[in-house]
Amino acid sequence: MNGDDALLTYEESRQLDKKTMELGWTPTQLMGQAALSSLYRLQQYLQIQEANTLLLCGPGNNGGDGLALAWHLLSAGLPAHKLLVVQTAPARSQAAQFYESLIEKGSIPRQNAESFLDSPHMENPDMVVEALLGSGQDRILEGMLRMLCQRIARLQQRGAFVLSLDVPAGLLEDHPYDETSLFVPDEIHTYGPHRLACALSPELLKSTVFSHPIGFVPTKGYHSSWIRRDSRRLRLFEKSQDSHKYANGSAWILGGSPGMEGALLLSSRTFFASGGGILRALSSSPRLLEEPSILWAKSPEIDDRTSVIAVGPGTSGEEARSYLSNLASILPEIGDRSTHAEQPGSMPAQVPDEIHGKKPHRSDNVSTPFLVLDAAATVASLDFPSLQGSRTVLTPHPGEWKAMGGRVIKDASALLRALEFVQSRVGSYVLYKGPSSVLLDPFSEKALVFPWPNASLAVAGSGDCLVGILMTALSRTSDVAIAAKAAMELLHSCSQGSVHPLSSDFPSLIRVALKSGDGTESGPSTGYRPTVQKEGLH
């Protein structure tokens, strides 16, 4: 495992079903495997033998998964009178009809949806299994489906544990979930790879989202990947005992306009805290000259030891354009630095991808430093095409991304459009900062999604801190994806144990995180977050 799992669109998940069945799997087998995986998951932490369980099933294959789960719950020892299956319509597919017949033979109580809404045979279930639509949904909830989802929300408010199979009803690929949903399940069981739509929803990331491998063909060549947490990435920031300051990271930072000096200081201090070696800076503010750890300059004098140049932290739009114009004129004159920071003995042990034998590739052009463009510089960069390329990383937040002409990434459709946008208009890597941050790679046509909700990062200056960490990471590896993963890992690691940290706390928190990092993979390998147990079911 290298920390990347495929994230599928609804259409890609349907194609995966088709490819798997071409190998000889039957829909009935896959449906049974899916339901069994959910049963085994529930048995790990819920005392389901006594749980009153309501299963809401649609007529399609998602509803068939619910019917199969009802049968497996019965076979696992849950008495039939503890179960109630509610169907919106009779099962359509042959596979779903098979499990529908088992429900009947097992004497599991059933009720149609209209009757249930009028007079439910189970009024206070301990667990609600929602299997209404799954990946087949393509429209906003209405009519009976809407009323059933409203009922789910009320039951959840009264204490019921809500489990959605595949994806929750109301999760569309072209709308944010908070605009279309009526409930947020406590848990989601996705069969096969995770769904892209789930990974981009801040609401659903509050749930426990599991992917269950049930026998699908291996997934290869998909555009989007979910990046798991892995503290081994922090090894990238280690310094070897014989390292030199230039090998640890020689960088420039341009920014800190009057009144916004704090942003440049945050980036600078996190650069050093994460292991950077030497930093030169250019700023129009005389107040910054008092910072002794930075070498201040009157003009950018980039030499072949410079690994990274950051432009933007605390910079006005006018100054950002001036800095970019200056860099556009001088960067082509920089000599080859193909041996930068990769001399024997100067680099720490490589991390996750390298651990598993994959050596990071270098960009075709190694004669220029990496550029990290933040804040106003991200927007202005579109007017400087000579600065774009495989050694440039933009770090916009949603507002800056929108100002660039992109659509705020809140759903799967927006992410796919964003990938097209960076290919056609930007031509550089984009590390989009949001509830689920995304690295958009126009060169391999891939999107790396970081579905790591972290309220501690919702504080002014956290983006400036990320810039400093990313500067160090790009000084240690020429693979932008590896650098971005390591930078995100350190940013989240340093903040996750603190309550409402200030961004000025981050440098010290970074040092603590690096000192305590154990180099192990963290978190469950198949879920977004640890399981949350509901009262009455554990």
C-alpha positions in Angstrom: 0.0 0.0 0.0 1.4 3.4 -0.9 -1.2 5.6 0.7 -3.3 6.1 -2.5 -6.7 4.5 -3.1 -8.8 5.0 -6.2 -11.7 7.4 -6.0 -14.4 6.5 -8.5 -17.2 8.4 -10.0 -20.6 6.8 -10.2 -20.1 5.9 -13.9 -16.6 4.4 -13.1 -18.1 2.3 -10.3 -20.7 0.9 -12.8 -18.0 0.1 -15.2 -16.1 -1.7 -12.5 -19.1 -3.8 -11.8 -19.3 -4.7 -15.5 -15.6 -5.6 -15.7 -15.8 -7.8 -12.6 -18.9 -9.7 -14.0 -17.0 -10.3 -17.2 -14.6 -12.4 -15.2 -17.5 -14.7 -14.2 -18.8 -13.1 -11.1 -22.6 -13.0 -11.0 -24.6 -10.0 -9.7 -26.1 -12.3 -7.1 -22.6 -13.2 -5.8 -21.5 -9.6 -5.6 -24.7 -8.6 -3.9 -24.2 -11.3 -1.3 -20.5 -10.4 -0.8 -21.4 -6.8 -0.3 -24.0 -7.6 2.3 -21.7 -10.0 4.1 -18.9 -7.4 4.3 -21.4 -5.0 6.0 -22.5 -7.7 8.4 -18.9 -8.5 9.4 -18.2 -4.8 9.8 -21.2 -4.3 12.1 -20.3 -7.3 14.1 -16.9 -5.9 15.0 -18.4 -3.2 17.3 -22.2 -3.4 17.5 -24.2 -5.8 19.5 -26.7 -6.4 16.6 -28.3 -9.5 18.0 -30.8 -7.4 19.9 -31.0 -4.4 17.6 -34.4 -3.5 16.1 -33.3 -2.9 12.5 -35.2 -1.1 9.8 -34.0 -1.6 6.2 -35.2 0.9 3.6 -34.7 -0.6 0.1 -35.2 0.7 -3.3 -36.0 -1.5 -6.4 -32.5 -1.5 -7.8 -29.2 -3.2 -7.0 -28.6 -0.9 -4.0 -31.9 -2.0 -2.6 -30.8 -5.6 -3.4 -27.8 -5.0 -1.1 -30.2 -4.0 1.6 -32.3 -7.1 1.1 -29.2 -9.3 1.2 -28.1 -7.7 4.4 -31.5 -8.4 6.0 -31.1 -12.0 5.1 -27.5 -12.2 6.5 -28.6 -10.4 9.7 -31.3 -13.1 10.1 -28.8 -15.9 9.4 -26.4 -14.3 11.9 -28.9 -14.7 14.7 -31.0 -11.5 14.7 -34.6 -12.7 15.2 -37.0 -12.0 12.3 -39.3 -9.9 14.5 -36.4 -7.6 15.1 -36.2 -6.8 11.4 -38.4 -4.7 9.1 -37.8 -4.4 5.4 -39.5 -1.4 3.7 -39.5 -1.4 -0.1 -40.3 1.5 -2.4 -41.1 -1.0 -5.2 -40.6 -4.7 -5.9 -37.0 -5.7 -6.7 -36.2 -5.3 -10.4 -33.0 -7.3 -11.1 -32.8 -11.0 -10.9 -30.1 -10.8 -8.2 -32.3 -8.5 -6.0 -35.3 -10.7 -6.6 -33.3 -13.7 -5.3 -32.7 -12.0 -1.9 -36.3 -10.7 -2.0 -37.4 -14.4 -2.1 -35.1 -15.2 0.8 -36.7 -12.5 2.8 -40.1 -14.0 2.2 -38.9 -17.5 3.0 -37.3 -16.3 6.2 -40.5 -14.7 7.3 -38.8 -11.3 7.7 -41.6 -8.7 8.1 -42.1 -6.4 5.1 -44.0 -3.2 4.5 -44.3 -1.1 1.4 -43.1 2.5 1.7 -46.6 4.2 1.5 -47.9 2.1 4.3 -44.7 2.6 6.4 -45.0 6.4 6.1 -48.6 6.3 7.2 -48.3 3.7 9.9 -44.9 2.2 10.5 -44.7 -1.3 11.9 -41.4 -0.3 13.6 -41.5 3.2 15.2 -38.2 3.3 17.2 -35.5 1.2 15.5 -32.0 1.0 16.9 -30.5 0.9 13.5 -31.7 2.2 10.1 -30.1 0.8 7.0 -30.6 3.1 4.0 -30.3 1.3 0.6 -32.6 3.5 -1.5 -30.5 4.7 -4.5 -26.8 4.1 -4.3 -24.5 5.2 -7.2 -27.5 5.1 -9.6 -29.0 8.4 -8.3 -28.9 11.4 -10.6 -31.6 13.8 -9.4 -32.6 15.7 -6.3 -34.8 13.8 -3.8 -38.5 14.2 -4.3 -41.8 12.6 -3.6 -41.7 9.3 -1.6 -37.9 9.2 -1.5 -37.8 12.6 0.0 -40.4 11.7 2.7 -38.4 8.5 3.6 -35.2 10.5 4.0 -37.0 13.0 6.2 -38.2 10.1 8.3 -34.6 8.8 8.5 -33.5 12.2 9.8 -36.2 12.1 12.5 -35.3 8.6 13.6 -31.7 9.6 13.8 -32.6 12.6 16.0 -34.3 10.1 18.3 -31.1 8.0 18.6 -31.2 5.5 15.7 -27.8 4.6 14.2 -28.1 5.3 10.4 -26.1 3.2 8.0 -26.1 4.0 4.2 -25.0 1.3 1.8 -22.8 2.3 -1.2 -23.5 6.1 -0.9 -26.3 8.0 1.0 -29.5 9.0 -0.8 -29.2 12.6 -1.8 -25.5 12.5 -2.7 -25.2 13.8 -6.3 -22.1 14.3 -8.3 -23.0 17.8 -9.5 -24.3 19.3 -6.3 -22.8 19.8 -2.8 -24.3 17.4 -0.4 -25.4 20.1 2.0 -27.7 21.4 -0.8 -29.4 18.0 -1.6 -29.2 16.0 1.6 -31.9 15.5 4.3 -29.7 13.4 6.7 -26.1 12.6 7.3 -25.5 8.9 8.0 -23.5 7.8 11.0 -21.7 5.3 8.7 -21.3 4.5 5.0 -20.3 1.2 3.6 -18.9 1.6 0.1 -18.3 -1.6 -1.9 -15.0 -1.6 -3.7 -13.1 1.7 -4.0 -14.3 4.8 -2.3 -16.5 7.2 -4.2 -15.2 10.6 -5.2 -18.4 12.3 -4.2 -18.1 11.1 -0.6 -14.5 12.3 -0.3 -15.4 15.9 -1.2 -18.3 16.4 1.2 -17.4 18.0 4.6 -20.7 16.8 6.0 -20.1 13.1 5.1 -16.5 13.3 6.4 -18.1 13.7 9.8 -19.4 10.2 9.3 -17.4 7.0 9.3 -16.8 6.0 5.6 -15.6 2.5 4.9 -14.6 0.8 1.6 -15.2 -2.9 1.5 -13.2 -5.0 -0.9 -15.6 -7.7 -2.1 -13.8 -9.2 -5.1 -13.8 -6.4 -7.7 -11.0 -6.4 -10.4 -8.0 -4.3 -9.3 -8.5 -0.6 -10.0 -5.9 1.1 -12.3 -5.8 4.2 -14.3 -8.4 6.3 -12.5 -8.1 10.1 -12.4 -8.7 10.6 -8.6 -7.1 9.1 -5.6 -7.8 9.3 -1.9 -4.7 9.9 0.2 -4.6 8.2 3.5 -2.8 9.6 6.5 0.7 8.1 6.9 3.2 9.5 9.5 6.1 7.9 7.7 6.0 10.8 5.3 7.4 13.0 8.1 10.8 11.3 7.5 11.2 13.6 4.5 11.8 16.4 7.0 14.7 14.7 8.9 18.2 16.1 8.7 21.1 13.8 8.3 23.9 14.2 10.8 26.4 15.4 8.1 23.9 17.6 6.2 24.6 21.2 5.2 22.3 24.2 5.4 22.0 24.4 1.6 21.2 20.7 1.3 18.4 21.0 3.9 16.8 23.7 1.8 18.0 27.0 0.3 15.0 29.2 -0.4 13.8 32.7 -1.2 10.5 34.2 -0.1 9.0 37.3 -1.6 6.1 39.0 0.1 5.1 40.7 3.4 3.7 44.0 2.1 3.1 46.7 4.7 0.4 45.6 7.0 0.6 42.0 6.0 4.1 41.1 7.3 2.8 38.4 9.6 2.1 36.1 6.7 5.7 36.1 5.5 6.9 35.5 9.0 4.6 32.5 9.4 5.9 31.0 6.2 9.5 31.7 7.1 9.3 30.3 10.6 7.5 27.1 9.5 10.1 26.7 6.8 12.8 26.6 9.5 10.7 24.5 11.9 10.2 21.8 9.3 13.9 21.6 8.6 14.7 24.3 6.1 18.4 25.4 6.0 18.7 29.0 4.8 16.2 31.6 3.7 16.6 34.9 1.9 13.7 37.3 1.6 12.5 40.4 -0.3 9.9 42.7 1.2 8.8 46.3 0.9 8.2 46.5 4.6 11.0 47.9 6.8 9.5 46.2 9.8 10.6 42.8 8.7 14.3 43.6 8.7 14.4 43.0 12.4 13.9 39.2 11.9 17.4 37.9 12.4 16.9 34.3 11.0 16.2 35.6 7.5 18.8 37.1 5.1 17.2 40.2 3.7 17.9 41.5 0.2 17.0 44.4 -2.0 16.6 42.3 -5.1 16.2 38.6 -5.9 19.7 37.2 -6.5 18.9 33.6 -7.4 21.8 31.3 -7.7 22.2 27.6 -8.5 21.9 26.6 -4.8 18.3 27.9 -4.6 15.9 25.1 -4.4 12.6 26.9 -3.9 11.2 30.4 -4.4 7.9 31.3 -2.7 5.9 34.4 -3.8 2.7 35.6 -2.2 2.5 35.3 1.6 1.2 38.7 2.7 1.7 40.3 -0.7 -0.6 42.9 -2.3 -1.8 42.3 -5.8 0.4 45.0 -7.2 3.5 43.8 -5.5 2.8 40.2 -6.5 2.7 41.2 -10.1 5.9 43.1 -9.7 7.7 40.1 -8.2 6.4 37.7 -10.9 7.5 40.1 -13.6 10.9 40.2 -12.2 11.2 36.5 -11.8 10.0 35.9 -15.4 12.9 38.0 -16.6 15.6 36.4 -14.5 14.7 32.7 -14.1 15.8 31.6 -17.6 19.3 32.9 -16.8 19.8 30.5 -13.9 22.4 27.8 -14.5 21.9 24.0 -14.3 21.5 22.8 -10.7 20.7 19.1 -11.5 22.8 18.0 -8.5 20.9 20.3 -6.0 20.2 18.7 -2.6 20.8 15.2 -3.9 24.5 14.8 -3.0 25.4 11.5 -1.2 24.8 11.9 2.5 22.8 15.0 2.3 19.3 13.6 2.0 17.2 11.9 4.7 15.6 8.5 4.1 12.9 8.8 1.5 9.2 8.1 2.4 6.1 6.3 1.6 6.4 5.8 -2.2 10.2 5.4 -1.9 9.8 2.9 1.0 8.0 0.6 -1.4 10.7 0.9 -4.1 9.4 3.7 -6.2 12.1 6.3 -6.8 10.7 9.8 -7.4 11.2 11.1 -10.9 12.8 14.5 -11.6 11.0 17.0 -13.8 12.3 17.4 -17.3 13.5 20.9 -16.5 15.9 20.9 -13.5 17.6 24.2 -14.4 15.2 26.4 -12.4 14.0 26.4 -8.7 10.6 25.3 -7.7 8.1 28.1 -7.5 5.4 28.1 -4.8 2.8 30.8 -5.6 0.4 31.7 -2.9 -2.4 34.3 -2.2 -2.3 37.2 -4.7 0.4 35.5 -6.7 -1.8 32.6 -7.6 -4.3 34.9 -9.4 -1.6 37.0 -11.0 0.3 34.0 -12.2 -2.1 33.4 -15.1 -0.6 36.5 -16.8 2.9 35.0 -16.6 2.8 31.8 -18.7 6.6 31.5 -18.7 6.5 30.9 -15.0 4.1 28.0 -15.3 5.2 24.4 -15.7 6.0 21.2 -13.8 8.2 23.0 -11.3 5.5 25.5 -10.2 2.9 24.9 -7.5 0.0 27.2 -6.8 -1.7 27.1 -3.4 -5.1 28.9 -3.7 -7.9 28.8 -1.2 -11.4 28.7 -2.7 -11.7 32.5 -3.1 -8.5 32.7 -4.9 -9.3 29.7 -7.1 -12.6 31.4 -8.0 -10.7 34.6 -8.9 -8.5 32.5 -11.2 -11.6 31.4 -13.1 -12.1 28.0 -11.4 -15.2 26.6 -9.8 -15.1 26.0 -6.0 -14.5 22.3 -5.5 -17.5 21.0 -3.5 -18.6 18.1 -5.6 -17.2 15.5 -8.0 -18.3 17.4 -11.1 -16.4 20.5 -9.9 -13.3 18.5 -9.3 -13.3 17.0 -12.8 -13.8 20.5 -14.2 -10.9 21.8 -12.1 -8.6 19.1 -13.5 -9.6 20.2 -17.0 -9.0 23.8 -16.0 -5.5 23.3 -14.8 -4.7 21.4 -18.0 -6.0 24.0 -20.3 -5.5 27.3 -18.5 -2.9 26.9 -15.7 -0.3 24.4 -16.7 1.1 24.0 -13.2 0.4 21.9 -10.1 -2.4 23.3 -8.0 -2.7 22.5 -4.3 -6.2 23.6 -3.6 -6.9 24.3 0.1 -10.3 23.4 1.3 -12.2 21.0 3.7 -10.9 18.3 1.4 -7.7 19.7 -0.1 -6.8 18.5 -3.6 -3.5 18.3 -5.5 -4.4 18.9 -9.2 -1.7 17.4 -11.4 -2.2 18.5 -15.1 0.8 16.4 -16.3 -0.4 13.0 -15.2 -4.1 14.2 -15.4 -4.7 13.1 -11.8 -6.2 14.6 -8.7 -5.0 13.6 -5.2 -7.7 14.2 -2.6 -6.9 14.7 1.1 -10.2 14.1 2.9 -8.8 15.0 6.3 -11.3 17.4 8.0 -9.4 19.4 10.7 -11.1 22.3 12.5 -7.7 23.3 13.9 -6.7 24.5 10.5 -9.7 26.9 10.3 -7.6 29.8 11.5 -6.0 32.8 9.8 -2.4 32.0 8.7 -2.6 28.2 8.4 -2.2 28.6 4.6 0.9 30.6 5.1 2.3 27.9 7.4 1.6 25.3 4.6 3.7 27.4 2.2 6.7 27.2 4.6 6.4 23.5 5.0 5.9 22.9 1.3 9.1 24.9 0.7 11.1 22.5 2.8 9.4 19.5 1.3 10.3 20.6 -2.3 13.9 21.2 -1.1 14.1 17.5 -0.2 12.4 15.8 -3.2 11.8 16.7 -6.9 8.5 14.8 -6.9 5.8 17.3 -6.3 3.2 14.7 -5.3 5.5 13.3 -2.6 6.3 16.8 -1.4 2.6 17.8 -1.2 1.7 14.6 0.7 4.5 15.2 3.2 3.6 18.8 3.7 -0.1 18.0 4.2 0.9 15.2 6.6 3.0 17.5 8.7 0.5 20.4 8.7 -2.2 18.0 10.0 0.0 16.2 12.4 1.1 19.4 14.1 -2.4 20.8 14.6 -4.5 17.7 15.3 -3.6 17.5 19.0 -4.2 21.1 19.8 -7.4 22.9 20.8 -7.9 26.1 18.8 -4.2 26.8 18.0 -3.0 30.1 16.7 -1.1 30.1 13.5 1.8 31.5 15.4 1.8 28.3 17.5 2.4 26.1 14.4 6.3 26.4 14.3 6.6 25.0 17.8 3.8 22.4 17.1 5.7 21.3 14.0 8.9 20.6 16.0 6.8 18.6 18.5 5.2 16.6 15.7 8.6 15.8 14.1 10.1 14.8 17.4 7.2 12.5 18.3 6.6 11.0 14.8 6.8 7.2 15.0 7.0 6.5 11.3 3.9 4.3 11.2 0.8 4.3 9.1 -2.0 5.9 11.1 -5.8 5.4 10.9 -7.8 2.5 9.6 -6.8 1.3 6.2 -10.3 1.3 4.8 -12.0 4.2 6.5 -11.8 8.0 6.7 -11.9 8.1 10.5 -12.2 5.9 13.6 -15.6 4.3 14.2 -18.2 6.2 16.2 -20.4 4.0 18.3 -24.1 4.9 19.0 -25.6 4.6 22.4 -27.7 1.4 22.7 -25.8 -0.5 20.0 -22.4 -1.2 21.5 
